């Protein structure tokens, strides 16, 4: 089942990412470790497979 953008945002926030805002439907997230991520789409939109993969990779990057 496809996850929603809001679920990815919640996962990022639980991992310690801070929403720095953005323009339009884009949101920029930053972690204290220096990891950066831009996530596009409205909260109710279905997340694309590459977005889910990118979020997972960035969260893993912060745990190293």
N, CA, C, O and CB atoms as a CASP TS submission, in Angstrom:
PFRMAT TS
TARGET T0000
AUTHOR 0000-0000-0000
METHOD Language model
MODEL 1
PARENT N/A
ATOM      1  N   UNK     1       0.838  -1.182   0.000  1.00  0.00           N
ATOM      2  CA  UNK     1       0.000   0.000   0.000  1.00  0.00           C
ATOM      3  C   UNK     1       0.887   1.251   0.000  1.00  0.00           C
ATOM      4  O   UNK     1       1.871   1.340   0.735  1.00  0.00           O
ATOM      5  CB  UNK     1      -0.956  -0.005   1.222  1.00  0.00           C
ATOM      6  N   UNK     2       0.518   2.179  -0.820  1.00  0.00           N
ATOM      7  CA  UNK     2       1.292   3.416  -0.934  1.00  0.00           C
ATOM      8  C   UNK     2       1.077   4.294   0.285  1.00  0.00           C
ATOM      9  O   UNK     2      -0.047   4.481   0.750  1.00  0.00           O
ATOM     10  CB  UNK     2       0.912   4.179  -2.209  1.00  0.00           C
ATOM     11  N   UNK     3       2.171   4.825   0.787  1.00  0.00           N
ATOM     12  CA  UNK     3       2.091   5.720   1.941  1.00  0.00           C
ATOM     13  C   UNK     3       1.828   7.138   1.463  1.00  0.00           C
ATOM     14  O   UNK     3       2.031   7.460   0.293  1.00  0.00           O
ATOM     15  CB  UNK     3       3.389   5.660   2.785  1.00  0.00           C
ATOM     16  N   UNK     4       1.376   7.980   2.381  1.00  0.00           N
ATOM     17  CA  UNK     4       1.098   9.375   2.082  1.00  0.00           C
ATOM     18  C   UNK     4       2.304  10.233   2.438  1.00  0.00           C
ATOM     19  O   UNK     4       3.143   9.838   3.247  1.00  0.00           O
ATOM     20  CB  UNK     4      -0.152   9.855   2.840  1.00  0.00           C
ATOM     21  N   UNK     5       2.383  11.411   1.826  1.00  0.00           N
ATOM     22  CA  UNK     5       3.467  12.355   2.109  1.00  0.00           C
ATOM     23  C   UNK     5       3.474  12.708   3.595  1.00  0.00           C
ATOM     24  O   UNK     5       4.540  12.838   4.197  1.00  0.00           O
ATOM     25  CB  UNK     5       3.319  13.639   1.246  1.00  0.00           C
ATOM     26  N   UNK     6       2.291  12.864   4.188  1.00  0.00           N
ATOM     27  CA  UNK     6       2.225  13.225   5.616  1.00  0.00           C
ATOM     28  C   UNK     6       2.887  12.159   6.497  1.00  0.00           C
ATOM     29  O   UNK     6       3.446  12.485   7.545  1.00  0.00           O
ATOM     30  CB  UNK     6       0.757  13.423   6.050  1.00  0.00           C
ATOM     31  N   UNK     7       2.826  10.894   6.082  1.00  0.00           N
ATOM     32  CA  UNK     7       3.474   9.825   6.845  1.00  0.00           C
ATOM     33  C   UNK     7       4.994   9.953   6.760  1.00  0.00           C
ATOM     34  O   UNK     7       5.697   9.712   7.741  1.00  0.00           O
ATOM     35  CB  UNK     7       3.025   8.441   6.331  1.00  0.00           C
ATOM     36  N   UNK     8       5.494  10.331   5.589  1.00  0.00           N
ATOM     37  CA  UNK     8       6.941  10.522   5.440  1.00  0.00           C
ATOM     38  C   UNK     8       7.412  11.714   6.274  1.00  0.00           C
ATOM     39  O   UNK     8       8.483  11.672   6.878  1.00  0.00           O
ATOM     40  CB  UNK     8       7.312  10.730   3.951  1.00  0.00           C
ATOM     41  N   UNK     9       6.610  12.769   6.303  1.00  0.00           N
ATOM     42  CA  UNK     9       6.952  13.950   7.095  1.00  0.00           C
ATOM     43  C   UNK     9       7.009  13.585   8.576  1.00  0.00           C
ATOM     44  O   UNK     9       7.929  13.992   9.286  1.00  0.00           O
ATOM     45  CB  UNK     9       5.927  15.087   6.857  1.00  0.00           C
ATOM     46  N   UNK    10       6.028  12.818   9.036  1.00  0.00           N
ATOM     47  CA  UNK    10       5.990  12.413  10.438  1.00  0.00           C
ATOM     48  C   UNK    10       7.213  11.552  10.781  1.00  0.00           C
ATOM     49  O   UNK    10       7.804  11.701  11.851  1.00  0.00           O
ATOM     50  CB  UNK    10       4.686  11.642  10.742  1.00  0.00           C
ATOM     51  N   UNK    11       7.582  10.655   9.865  1.00  0.00           N
ATOM     52  CA  UNK    11       8.751   9.798  10.069  1.00  0.00           C
ATOM     53  C   UNK    11      10.031  10.631  10.169  1.00  0.00           C
ATOM     54  O   UNK    11      10.889  10.364  11.011  1.00  0.00           O
ATOM     55  CB  UNK    11       8.871   8.778   8.925  1.00  0.00           C
ATOM     56  N   UNK    12      10.151  11.642   9.302  1.00  0.00           N
ATOM     57  CA  UNK    12      11.322  12.517   9.342  1.00  0.00           C
ATOM     58  C   UNK    12      11.385  13.292  10.653  1.00  0.00           C
ATOM     59  O   UNK    12      12.451  13.402  11.260  1.00  0.00           O
ATOM     60  CB  UNK    12      11.301  13.489   8.159  1.00  0.00           C
ATOM     61  N   UNK    13      10.248  13.831  11.092  1.00  0.00           N
ATOM     62  CA  UNK    13      10.221  14.601  12.338  1.00  0.00           C
ATOM     63  C   UNK    13      10.552  13.722  13.537  1.00  0.00           C
ATOM     64  O   UNK    13      11.216  14.175  14.470  1.00  0.00           O
ATOM     65  CB  UNK    13       8.850  15.255  12.532  1.00  0.00           C
ATOM     66  N   UNK    14      10.101  12.480  13.525  1.00  0.00           N
ATOM     67  CA  UNK    14      10.413  11.566  14.627  1.00  0.00           C
ATOM     68  C   UNK    14      11.902  11.219  14.648  1.00  0.00           C
ATOM     69  O   UNK    14      12.454  10.887  15.696  1.00  0.00           O
ATOM     70  CB  UNK    14       9.573  10.283  14.513  1.00  0.00           C
ATOM     71  N   UNK    15      12.548  11.299  13.477  1.00  0.00           N
ATOM     72  CA  UNK    15      13.980  11.001  13.385  1.00  0.00           C
ATOM     73  C   UNK    15      14.833  12.226  13.710  1.00  0.00           C
ATOM     74  O   UNK    15      16.061  12.143  13.689  1.00  0.00           O
ATOM     75  CB  UNK    15      14.323  10.486  11.986  1.00  0.00           C
ATOM     76  N   UNK    16      14.201  13.361  14.008  1.00  0.00           N
ATOM     77  CA  UNK    16      14.955  14.544  14.406  1.00  0.00           C
ATOM     78  C   UNK    16      15.140  15.587  13.326  1.00  0.00           C
ATOM     79  O   UNK    16      15.886  16.546  13.523  1.00  0.00           O
ATOM     80  CB  UNK    16      16.270  14.136  14.886  1.00  0.00           C
ATOM     81  N   UNK    17      14.485  15.428  12.196  1.00  0.00           N
ATOM     82  CA  UNK    17      14.571  16.422  11.134  1.00  0.00           C
ATOM     83  C   UNK    17      13.675  17.607  11.463  1.00  0.00           C
ATOM     84  O   UNK    17      12.614  17.450  12.067  1.00  0.00           O
ATOM     85  CB  UNK    17      14.180  15.808   9.774  1.00  0.00           C
ATOM     86  N   UNK    18      14.114  18.791  11.059  1.00  0.00           N
ATOM     87  CA  UNK    18      13.365  20.023  11.298  1.00  0.00           C
ATOM     88  C   UNK    18      12.893  20.554   9.951  1.00  0.00           C
ATOM     89  O   UNK    18      13.667  20.636   8.998  1.00  0.00           O
ATOM     90  CB  UNK    18      14.235  21.088  12.054  1.00  0.00           C
ATOM     91  N   UNK    19      11.611  20.915   9.883  1.00  0.00           N
ATOM     92  CA  UNK    19      11.036  21.474   8.667  1.00  0.00           C
ATOM     93  C   UNK    19      11.461  22.936   8.559  1.00  0.00           C
ATOM     94  O   UNK    19      11.068  23.757   9.388  1.00  0.00           O
ATOM     95  CB  UNK    19       9.480  21.338   8.663  1.00  0.00           C
ATOM     96  N   UNK    20      12.252  23.263   7.555  1.00  0.00           N
ATOM     97  CA  UNK    20      12.736  24.630   7.353  1.00  0.00           C
ATOM     98  C   UNK    20      11.828  25.421   6.442  1.00  0.00           C
ATOM     99  O   UNK    20      12.164  26.545   6.069  1.00  0.00           O
ATOM    100  CB  UNK    20      14.135  24.613   6.785  1.00  0.00           C
ATOM    101  N   UNK    21      10.689  24.868   6.074  1.00  0.00           N
ATOM    102  CA  UNK    21       9.773  25.567   5.175  1.00  0.00           C
ATOM    103  C   UNK    21      10.102  25.260   3.732  1.00  0.00           C
ATOM    104  O   UNK    21      10.883  24.355   3.440  1.00  0.00           O
ATOM    105  CB  UNK    21       9.823  27.074   5.414  1.00  0.00           C
ATOM    106  N   UNK    22       9.509  26.012   2.843  1.00  0.00           N
ATOM    107  CA  UNK    22       9.746  25.786   1.427  1.00  0.00           C
ATOM    108  C   UNK    22       8.824  26.652   0.616  1.00  0.00           C
ATOM    109  O   UNK    22       8.196  27.570   1.144  1.00  0.00           O
ATOM    110  CB  UNK    22       9.558  24.316   1.062  1.00  0.00           C
ATOM    111  N   UNK    23       8.739  26.371  -0.640  1.00  0.00           N
ATOM    112  CA  UNK    23       7.933  27.169  -1.550  1.00  0.00           C
ATOM    113  C   UNK    23       6.933  26.253  -2.240  1.00  0.00           C
ATOM    114  O   UNK    23       7.307  25.218  -2.792  1.00  0.00           O
ATOM    115  CB  UNK    23       8.823  27.911  -2.589  1.00  0.00           C
ATOM    116  N   UNK    24       5.681  26.629  -2.207  1.00  0.00           N
ATOM    117  CA  UNK    24       4.653  25.806  -2.837  1.00  0.00           C
ATOM    118  C   UNK    24       4.486  24.498  -2.091  1.00  0.00           C
ATOM    119  O   UNK    24       4.297  24.487  -0.875  1.00  0.00           O
ATOM    120  CB  UNK    24       4.997  25.537  -4.302  1.00  0.00           C
ATOM    121  N   UNK    25       4.556  23.398  -2.820  1.00  0.00           N
ATOM    122  CA  UNK    25       4.367  22.096  -2.199  1.00  0.00           C
ATOM    123  C   UNK    25       5.690  21.454  -1.779  1.00  0.00           C
ATOM    124  O   UNK    25       5.718  20.274  -1.427  1.00  0.00           O
ATOM    125  CB  UNK    25       3.630  21.178  -3.149  1.00  0.00           C
ATOM    126  N   UNK    26       6.766  22.202  -1.812  1.00  0.00           N
ATOM    127  CA  UNK    26       8.078  21.681  -1.424  1.00  0.00           C
ATOM    128  C   UNK    26       8.394  22.031   0.025  1.00  0.00           C
ATOM    129  O   UNK    26       8.126  23.142   0.481  1.00  0.00           O
ATOM    130  CB  UNK    26       9.171  22.231  -2.349  1.00  0.00           C
ATOM    131  N   UNK    27       8.964  21.074   0.735  1.00  0.00           N
ATOM    132  CA  UNK    27       9.394  21.279   2.116  1.00  0.00           C
ATOM    133  C   UNK    27      10.855  20.867   2.237  1.00  0.00           C
ATOM    134  O   UNK    27      11.269  19.824   1.729  1.00  0.00           O
ATOM    135  CB  UNK    27       8.501  20.472   3.113  1.00  0.00           C
ATOM    136  N   UNK    28      11.620  21.702   2.916  1.00  0.00           N
ATOM    137  CA  UNK    28      13.041  21.429   3.130  1.00  0.00           C
ATOM    138  C   UNK    28      13.237  20.981   4.572  1.00  0.00           C
ATOM    139  O   UNK    28      12.815  21.652   5.514  1.00  0.00           O
ATOM    140  CB  UNK    28      13.915  22.685   2.812  1.00  0.00           C
ATOM    141  N   UNK    29      13.882  19.842   4.721  1.00  0.00           N
ATOM    142  CA  UNK    29      14.147  19.308   6.051  1.00  0.00           C
ATOM    143  C   UNK    29      15.647  19.281   6.288  1.00  0.00           C
ATOM    144  O   UNK    29      16.434  19.026   5.376  1.00  0.00           O
ATOM    145  CB  UNK    29      13.538  17.894   6.216  1.00  0.00           C
ATOM    146  N   UNK    30      16.028  19.550   7.535  1.00  0.00           N
ATOM    147  CA  UNK    30      17.426  19.559   7.918  1.00  0.00           C
ATOM    148  C   UNK    30      17.576  18.799   9.235  1.00  0.00           C
ATOM    149  O   UNK    30      16.732  18.904  10.126  1.00  0.00           O
ATOM    150  CB  UNK    30      17.963  21.014   8.043  1.00  0.00           C
ATOM    151  N   UNK    31      18.654  18.040   9.342  1.00  0.00           N
ATOM    152  CA  UNK    31      18.965  17.309  10.575  1.00  0.00           C
ATOM    153  C   UNK    31      20.202  17.934  11.183  1.00  0.00           C
ATOM    154  O   UNK    31      21.035  18.491  10.467  1.00  0.00           O
ATOM    155  CB  UNK    31      19.181  15.775  10.307  1.00  0.00           C
ATOM    156  N   UNK    32      20.329  17.847  12.483  1.00  0.00           N
ATOM    157  CA  UNK    32      21.480  18.442  13.180  1.00  0.00           C
ATOM    158  C   UNK    32      22.802  17.856  12.681  1.00  0.00           C
ATOM    159  O   UNK    32      23.846  18.497  12.803  1.00  0.00           O
ATOM    160  CB  UNK    32      21.354  18.226  14.697  1.00  0.00           C
ATOM    161  N   UNK    33      22.767  16.653  12.125  1.00  0.00           N
ATOM    162  CA  UNK    33      23.982  16.031  11.602  1.00  0.00           C
ATOM    163  C   UNK    33      24.424  16.654  10.281  1.00  0.00           C
ATOM    164  O   UNK    33      25.527  16.395   9.799  1.00  0.00           O
ATOM    165  CB  UNK    33      23.765  14.539  11.418  1.00  0.00           C
ATOM    166  N   UNK    34      23.541  17.488   9.693  1.00  0.00           N
ATOM    167  CA  UNK    34      23.873  18.135   8.431  1.00  0.00           C
ATOM    168  C   UNK    34      23.139  17.553   7.236  1.00  0.00           C
ATOM    169  O   UNK    34      23.262  18.070   6.125  1.00  0.00           O
ATOM    170  CB  UNK    34      25.338  18.046   8.197  1.00  0.00           C
ATOM    171  N   UNK    35      22.380  16.486   7.444  1.00  0.00           N
ATOM    172  CA  UNK    35      21.632  15.873   6.342  1.00  0.00           C
ATOM    173  C   UNK    35      20.506  16.807   5.894  1.00  0.00           C
ATOM    174  O   UNK    35      19.770  17.354   6.715  1.00  0.00           O
ATOM    175  CB  UNK    35      21.056  14.491   6.767  1.00  0.00           C
ATOM    176  N   UNK    36      20.391  16.976   4.586  1.00  0.00           N
ATOM    177  CA  UNK    36      19.354  17.835   4.004  1.00  0.00           C
ATOM    178  C   UNK    36      18.474  17.006   3.088  1.00  0.00           C
ATOM    179  O   UNK    36      18.927  16.039   2.475  1.00  0.00           O
ATOM    180  CB  UNK    36      19.981  19.025   3.226  1.00  0.00           C
ATOM    181  N   UNK    37      17.197  17.399   3.003  1.00  0.00           N
ATOM    182  CA  UNK    37      16.253  16.665   2.170  1.00  0.00           C
ATOM    183  C   UNK    37      15.133  17.607   1.755  1.00  0.00           C
ATOM    184  O   UNK    37      14.604  18.348   2.584  1.00  0.00           O
ATOM    185  CB  UNK    37      15.687  15.423   2.918  1.00  0.00           C
ATOM    186  N   UNK    38      14.771  17.581   0.483  1.00  0.00           N
ATOM    187  CA  UNK    38      13.621  18.335  -0.005  1.00  0.00           C
ATOM    188  C   UNK    38      12.561  17.328  -0.411  1.00  0.00           C
ATOM    189  O   UNK    38      12.822  16.412  -1.191  1.00  0.00           O
ATOM    190  CB  UNK    38      14.006  19.279  -1.204  1.00  0.00           C
ATOM    191  N   UNK    39      11.378  17.504   0.120  1.00  0.00           N
ATOM    192  CA  UNK    39      10.266  16.602  -0.140  1.00  0.00           C
ATOM    193  C   UNK    39       9.158  17.402  -0.811  1.00  0.00           C
ATOM    194  O   UNK    39       8.735  18.437  -0.295  1.00  0.00           O
ATOM    195  CB  UNK    39       9.758  15.924   1.178  1.00  0.00           C
ATOM    196  N   UNK    40       8.687  16.926  -1.960  1.00  0.00           N
ATOM    197  CA  UNK    40       7.642  17.644  -2.686  1.00  0.00           C
ATOM    198  C   UNK    40       6.323  16.888  -2.605  1.00  0.00           C
ATOM    199  O   UNK    40       6.299  15.668  -2.444  1.00  0.00           O
ATOM    200  CB  UNK    40       8.046  17.853  -4.155  1.00  0.00           C
ATOM    201  N   UNK    41       5.240  17.625  -2.718  1.00  0.00           N
ATOM    202  CA  UNK    41       3.910  17.032  -2.700  1.00  0.00           C
ATOM    203  C   UNK    41       3.093  17.543  -1.537  1.00  0.00           C
ATOM    204  O   UNK    41       3.630  17.927  -0.499  1.00  0.00           O
ATOM    205  CB  UNK    41       4.004  15.527  -2.640  1.00  0.00           C
ATOM    206  N   UNK    42       1.784  17.542  -1.726  1.00  0.00           N
ATOM    207  CA  UNK    42       0.875  17.945  -0.656  1.00  0.00           C
ATOM    208  C   UNK    42       0.753  16.803   0.349  1.00  0.00           C
ATOM    209  O   UNK    42       0.934  15.643  -0.019  1.00  0.00           O
ATOM    210  CB  UNK    42      -0.523  18.335  -1.225  1.00  0.00           C
ATOM    211  N   UNK    43       0.451  17.109   1.610  1.00  0.00           N
ATOM    212  CA  UNK    43       0.389  16.057   2.642  1.00  0.00           C
ATOM    213  C   UNK    43      -0.532  14.888   2.309  1.00  0.00           C
ATOM    214  O   UNK    43      -0.258  13.763   2.725  1.00  0.00           O
ATOM    215  CB  UNK    43      -0.054  16.658   3.930  1.00  0.00           C
ATOM    216  N   UNK    44      -1.603  15.119   1.581  1.00  0.00           N
ATOM    217  CA  UNK    44      -2.543  14.042   1.260  1.00  0.00           C
ATOM    218  C   UNK    44      -2.194  13.248   0.014  1.00  0.00           C
ATOM    219  O   UNK    44      -2.871  12.271  -0.304  1.00  0.00           O
ATOM    220  CB  UNK    44      -3.900  14.606   1.097  1.00  0.00           C
ATOM    221  N   UNK    45      -1.148  13.653  -0.698  1.00  0.00           N
ATOM    222  CA  UNK    45      -0.742  12.958  -1.921  1.00  0.00           C
ATOM    223  C   UNK    45      -0.065  11.633  -1.587  1.00  0.00           C
ATOM    224  O   UNK    45       0.513  11.465  -0.514  1.00  0.00           O
ATOM    225  CB  UNK    45       0.201  13.842  -2.757  1.00  0.00           C
ATOM    226  N   UNK    46      -0.150  10.697  -2.531  1.00  0.00           N
ATOM    227  CA  UNK    46       0.570   9.431  -2.383  1.00  0.00           C
ATOM    228  C   UNK    46       2.055   9.689  -2.594  1.00  0.00           C
ATOM    229  O   UNK    46       2.441  10.438  -3.491  1.00  0.00           O
ATOM    230  CB  UNK    46       0.042   8.357  -3.389  1.00  0.00           C
ATOM    231  N   UNK    47       2.878   9.072  -1.771  1.00  0.00           N
ATOM    232  CA  UNK    47       4.327   9.205  -1.909  1.00  0.00           C
ATOM    233  C   UNK    47       4.798   8.307  -3.044  1.00  0.00           C
ATOM    234  O   UNK    47       4.314   7.189  -3.218  1.00  0.00           O
ATOM    235  CB  UNK    47       5.056   8.844  -0.578  1.00  0.00           C
ATOM    236  N   UNK    48       5.739   8.815  -3.803  1.00  0.00           N
ATOM    237  CA  UNK    48       6.299   8.027  -4.896  1.00  0.00           C
ATOM    238  C   UNK    48       7.383   7.114  -4.322  1.00  0.00           C
ATOM    239  O   UNK    48       7.986   7.434  -3.297  1.00  0.00           O
ATOM    240  CB  UNK    48       6.875   8.950  -6.029  1.00  0.00           C
ATOM    241  N   UNK    49       7.632   5.983  -4.978  1.00  0.00           N
ATOM    242  CA  UNK    49       8.644   5.038  -4.465  1.00  0.00           C
ATOM    243  C   UNK    49      10.002   5.675  -4.215  1.00  0.00           C
ATOM    244  O   UNK    49      10.661   5.353  -3.227  1.00  0.00           O
ATOM    245  CB  UNK    49       8.812   3.898  -5.430  1.00  0.00           C
ATOM    246  N   UNK    50      10.436   6.588  -5.111  1.00  0.00           N
ATOM    247  CA  UNK    50      11.748   7.213  -4.914  1.00  0.00           C
ATOM    248  C   UNK    50      11.752   8.105  -3.673  1.00  0.00           C
ATOM    249  O   UNK    50      12.794   8.257  -3.036  1.00  0.00           O
ATOM    250  CB  UNK    50      12.139   8.035  -6.154  1.00  0.00           C
ATOM    251  N   UNK    51      10.607   8.699  -3.315  1.00  0.00           N
ATOM    252  CA  UNK    51      10.534   9.541  -2.126  1.00  0.00           C
ATOM    253  C   UNK    51      10.658   8.687  -0.867  1.00  0.00           C
ATOM    254  O   UNK    51      11.360   9.052   0.076  1.00  0.00           O
ATOM    255  CB  UNK    51       9.214  10.343  -2.107  1.00  0.00           C
ATOM    256  N   UNK    52       9.972   7.549  -0.862  1.00  0.00           N
ATOM    257  CA  UNK    52      10.066   6.649   0.292  1.00  0.00           C
ATOM    258  C   UNK    52      11.500   6.159   0.469  1.00  0.00           C
ATOM    259  O   UNK    52      12.006   6.097   1.590  1.00  0.00           O
ATOM    260  CB  UNK    52       9.108   5.450   0.126  1.00  0.00           C
ATOM    261  N   UNK    53      12.151   5.810  -0.640  1.00  0.00           N
ATOM    262  CA  UNK    53      13.534   5.330  -0.591  1.00  0.00           C
ATOM    263  C   UNK    53      14.470   6.425  -0.085  1.00  0.00           C
ATOM    264  O   UNK    53      15.353   6.157   0.730  1.00  0.00           O
ATOM    265  CB  UNK    53      13.986   4.846  -1.980  1.00  0.00           C
ATOM    266  N   UNK    54      14.283   7.661  -0.564  1.00  0.00           N
ATOM    267  CA  UNK    54      15.124   8.779  -0.162  1.00  0.00           C
ATOM    268  C   UNK    54      14.988   9.080   1.331  1.00  0.00           C
ATOM    269  O   UNK    54      15.984   9.329   2.010  1.00  0.00           O
ATOM    270  CB  UNK    54      14.773  10.015  -0.976  1.00  0.00           C
ATOM    271  N   UNK    55      13.754   9.056   1.840  1.00  0.00           N
ATOM    272  CA  UNK    55      13.526   9.307   3.267  1.00  0.00           C
ATOM    273  C   UNK    55      14.229   8.235   4.096  1.00  0.00           C
ATOM    274  O   UNK    55      14.882   8.540   5.093  1.00  0.00           O
ATOM    275  CB  UNK    55      12.005   9.335   3.590  1.00  0.00           C
ATOM    276  N   UNK    56      14.090   6.989   3.679  1.00  0.00           N
ATOM    277  CA  UNK    56      14.725   5.880   4.406  1.00  0.00           C
ATOM    278  C   UNK    56      16.254   6.039   4.414  1.00  0.00           C
ATOM    279  O   UNK    56      16.899   5.842   5.444  1.00  0.00           O
ATOM    280  CB  UNK    56      14.333   4.519   3.767  1.00  0.00           C
ATOM    281  N   UNK    57      16.820   6.396   3.263  1.00  0.00           N
ATOM    282  CA  UNK    57      18.273   6.580   3.158  1.00  0.00           C
ATOM    283  C   UNK    57      18.762   7.719   4.046  1.00  0.00           C
ATOM    284  O   UNK    57      19.777   7.586   4.730  1.00  0.00           O
ATOM    285  CB  UNK    57      18.669   6.851   1.705  1.00  0.00           C
ATOM    286  N   UNK    58      18.043   8.837   4.036  1.00  0.00           N
ATOM    287  CA  UNK    58      18.457  10.001   4.844  1.00  0.00           C
ATOM    288  C   UNK    58      18.373   9.703   6.335  1.00  0.00           C
ATOM    289  O   UNK    58      19.229  10.143   7.101  1.00  0.00           O
ATOM    290  CB  UNK    58      17.584  11.223   4.511  1.00  0.00           C
ATOM    291  N   UNK    59      17.355   8.963   6.753  1.00  0.00           N
ATOM    292  CA  UNK    59      17.241   8.612   8.179  1.00  0.00           C
ATOM    293  C   UNK    59      18.394   7.699   8.560  1.00  0.00           C
ATOM    294  O   UNK    59      18.968   7.855   9.637  1.00  0.00           O
ATOM    295  CB  UNK    59      15.872   7.923   8.486  1.00  0.00           C
ATOM    296  N   UNK    60      18.748   6.744   7.695  1.00  0.00           N
ATOM    297  CA  UNK    60      19.874   5.866   7.964  1.00  0.00           C
ATOM    298  C   UNK    60      21.191   6.645   8.014  1.00  0.00           C
ATOM    299  O   UNK    60      22.080   6.343   8.809  1.00  0.00           O
ATOM    300  CB  UNK    60      19.948   4.772   6.905  1.00  0.00           C
ATOM    301  N   UNK    61      21.293   7.645   7.153  1.00  0.00           N
ATOM    302  CA  UNK    61      22.505   8.475   7.119  1.00  0.00           C
ATOM    303  C   UNK    61      22.739   9.189   8.447  1.00  0.00           C
ATOM    304  O   UNK    61      23.883   9.382   8.859  1.00  0.00           O
ATOM    305  CB  UNK    61      22.411   9.503   5.988  1.00  0.00           C
ATOM    306  N   UNK    62      21.673   9.575   9.105  1.00  0.00           N
ATOM    307  CA  UNK    62      21.812  10.306  10.384  1.00  0.00           C
ATOM    308  C   UNK    62      22.191   9.372  11.536  1.00  0.00           C
ATOM    309  O   UNK    62      22.635   9.841  12.584  1.00  0.00           O
ATOM    310  CB  UNK    62      20.499  11.037  10.724  1.00  0.00           C
ATOM    311  N   UNK    63      22.026   8.082  11.359  1.00  0.00           N
ATOM    312  CA  UNK    63      22.322   7.127  12.431  1.00  0.00           C
ATOM    313  C   UNK    63      23.761   6.656  12.408  1.00  0.00           C
ATOM    314  O   UNK    63      24.177   5.909  13.294  1.00  0.00           O
ATOM    315  CB  UNK    63      21.405   5.936  12.333  1.00  0.00           C
ATOM    316  N   UNK    64      24.534   7.078  11.410  1.00  0.00           N
ATOM    317  CA  UNK    64      25.935   6.639  11.303  1.00  0.00           C
ATOM    318  C   UNK    64      26.819   7.427  12.228  1.00  0.00           C
ATOM    319  O   UNK    64      28.027   7.196  12.273  1.00  0.00           O
ATOM    320  CB  UNK    64      26.441   6.775   9.873  1.00  0.00           C
TER
END
